[in-house]
Amino acid sequence: MSTQAQIPTDSRRFSTGLALFYASCFGLVGTHLPFFPVWLKAVGIDAAWIGIITALPAISRFTVLPFVTSLAERRQAVRQAISVTAFATAIGLLVIGTQQQAVAVFVIYAATCCLWTPMTPLTDAYALRGVRRYGLNYGPLRLWGSAAFVVGALACGLLVDLISARHLIWVIAAVAAMCALISLGLQPLEAPKPAGTAAHGDSRLLRDPAFLAIIATSALVQGSHAAYYTFASIAWQQAGYGGLTIAGLWVLGVIAEIALFAYSPRFRQPFWLLVVIAALSAALRWVITAQSPPIAVLAVVQLAHGLSFGLTQVGTMGLIAQRVPGHVMARGQGYLVACAGIVTSSTAIASGRIYESFGQGVYYLMAAMAFTAAMIMFLSRHRLDHSDGAASGG
């Protein structure tokens, strides 16, 4: 009886700690993503160096990140690794704040990104272990990250009008420090043990066609957002929309994402079907966006972000939880993020060339990527209907 009574208490502690950490982790992203380049410009770093420096996170995702997640898992120290990466990120950002030379910022930021970018896949791996352990739902835990992203971006946006842009780095570093402190409150989880032939699950993962289908599909759908992330605000500004309208369109997408995460426990469809629906929704979204629709239609289209991003995330995490053994969960997340990093960065580069020549026509490429993802997932559905997984070794 005491063990049964303890599990709900542990479950609440796990859920609360994880929700707070997701909030701080994505609150950091919300302050950093829009305003780190503003700080770089404010301290006198030129546009060429800004482009090089801001590319470092994407590069680290498919170079260093998989090695960090694998090391943490081999040492059975995923939770501890989350704290290490969080504190390293906070220290790195604090040190960056003392620099104004492009080369120095580049070197320190590169080192910081090597430990910062693994933090999210490590957290997702920890989350999925807890979801499996306590029978919870991923979406309601993850939504706090999306909500905090909005709050962080809006709060930092207000501060831009109140403080010098040269001081924005200290706001970003302060949020990183808060994230590091909150990481200490994450609930310990029993380390999953490999069973029998699963001892080499790391290599088995990369030989599992179903797992490869999951990460390829996710990378294609999430990568199809590259043109949106890079050129949406530019195109809207050229269309004559003001800053408040543009901000509102971005917020609409994130609100839809939050709503989907909150509602996701009610979904009863197979996870592969959720991903197919998400991919087809993304394809339709990009085809409509390519038409440069009026603001009323565009607002509705922005709500589709809940499907194109949020539903893809829910479905992918569900498939990973079913398919990947617990003892290689962090490595599975590392491969997922690395694959997405390769596709997204490559697509962003290609999008720049295409946008120069065809403008909004770049979204047809995004639609093709999403439709391809839907086909891959649909054709792999029979493999994914079985939750035991070839990668589990049994």
PEFENUR-V618492 format. One record per pair of residues at least 24 apart in sequence whose C-alpha atoms are under 7 Angstrom apart, sorted by the first residue. I is the first residue (numbers start at 1). J is the second residue. D is the distance in whole Angstrom. If there is no record, write none. Layout:
i=<I,I>
j=<J,J>
d=<D,D>
//
This chain:
i=<11,13,14,14,15,17,17,17,18,19,19,19,21,21,21,22,22,22,23,23,23,24,24,24,25,25,26,26,26,26,27,27,27,27,28,28,28,28,29,30,30,30,30,31,31,31,31,32,36,38,39,39,39,39,42,42,43,43,45,49,53,56,56,57,57,58,58,60,60,60,61,61,61,61,62,62,62,62,64,65,65,65,65,66,66,66,66,68,69,69,69,69,69,70,70,73,73,76,78,78,79,82,82,82,82,83,83,83,85,85,85,86,86,86,86,87,87,88,88,89,89,89,90,90,90,90,93,94,97,97,121,121,121,121,122,125,125,125,128,129,137,139,139,139,139,140,140,142,143,143,143,146,146,147,192,192,193,194,197,198,198,201,201,201,202,204,205,208,208,210,210,210,213,213,213,214,215,215,217,217,217,218,218,219,219,219,220,220,220,220,221,221,221,221,222,223,223,223,223,224,224,224,226,226,226,227,227,227,249,249,252,252,253,253,253,253,256,256,256,257,257,257,260,260,261,271,271,271,272,272,272,272,274,274,275,275,275,275,276,276,276,278,278,278,278,279,279,279,279,279,280,280,280,281,281,282,282,282,283,283,283,283,284,286,286,286,286,287,287,287,289,290,290,290,290,292,322,323,323,323,324,324,324,325,325>
j=<134,187,186,187,141,185,186,187,186,141,142,144,179,182,183,142,144,145,144,145,148,148,178,179,145,179,145,146,148,149,145,148,149,152,152,172,175,176,149,149,150,152,153,152,153,156,172,172,169,165,165,166,168,169,165,166,100,166,102,102,106,110,113,113,117,341,345,113,114,117,117,337,338,341,338,339,341,342,114,114,117,118,334,331,334,335,338,118,118,122,330,331,334,330,331,328,330,191,122,126,126,119,122,123,183,180,183,184,115,116,119,116,119,179,180,177,180,112,115,115,116,176,173,176,177,180,173,173,169,170,330,333,334,337,330,329,330,333,321,326,265,261,262,264,314,261,262,261,258,261,262,254,258,258,326,327,327,327,393,392,393,328,391,392,328,391,391,390,391,380,383,384,376,377,380,316,336,339,373,376,377,312,316,339,340,343,343,369,370,373,279,369,370,373,309,340,343,344,347,366,369,370,344,347,348,348,351,363,299,302,302,303,302,303,305,306,303,305,306,305,306,310,306,310,310,315,318,319,315,377,381,384,311,315,311,312,315,316,374,377,378,307,308,311,312,308,370,371,373,374,370,371,374,307,308,308,367,370,367,368,370,371,367,363,364,366,367,363,364,367,363,360,361,363,364,360,387,387,388,389,389,391,392,391,392>
d=<6,6,7,5,7,6,5,7,6,5,7,6,7,6,6,7,6,5,5,4,5,7,7,5,7,6,5,7,6,5,7,5,5,5,7,7,6,6,6,4,6,5,5,5,5,6,6,6,7,7,6,6,6,6,6,5,6,6,6,7,6,6,7,6,7,6,6,6,6,7,6,7,5,6,4,7,6,6,6,7,7,5,6,7,5,6,7,7,6,6,6,6,6,7,5,7,6,6,6,7,7,6,6,7,7,6,5,6,5,6,6,7,7,7,5,7,5,7,7,7,5,7,6,5,5,7,5,6,6,7,7,5,6,7,6,5,5,6,6,6,6,4,6,6,6,6,5,7,5,5,7,7,6,7,6,5,6,6,5,6,5,6,6,7,6,5,5,6,6,7,6,6,7,7,7,7,5,7,5,7,6,7,7,6,4,6,7,6,6,6,6,7,5,6,7,6,6,4,7,5,6,6,6,6,5,6,6,7,6,7,6,6,5,5,5,6,5,6,5,6,4,5,6,6,7,5,6,6,7,7,6,7,7,5,7,5,5,7,5,6,7,5,5,6,5,6,5,6,6,5,7,6,6,6,6,5,7,6,4,7,5,6,7,5,7,6,5,6,6,6,7,5,5,5,7,7,5,6,6,5,7,6,7,7,5>
//
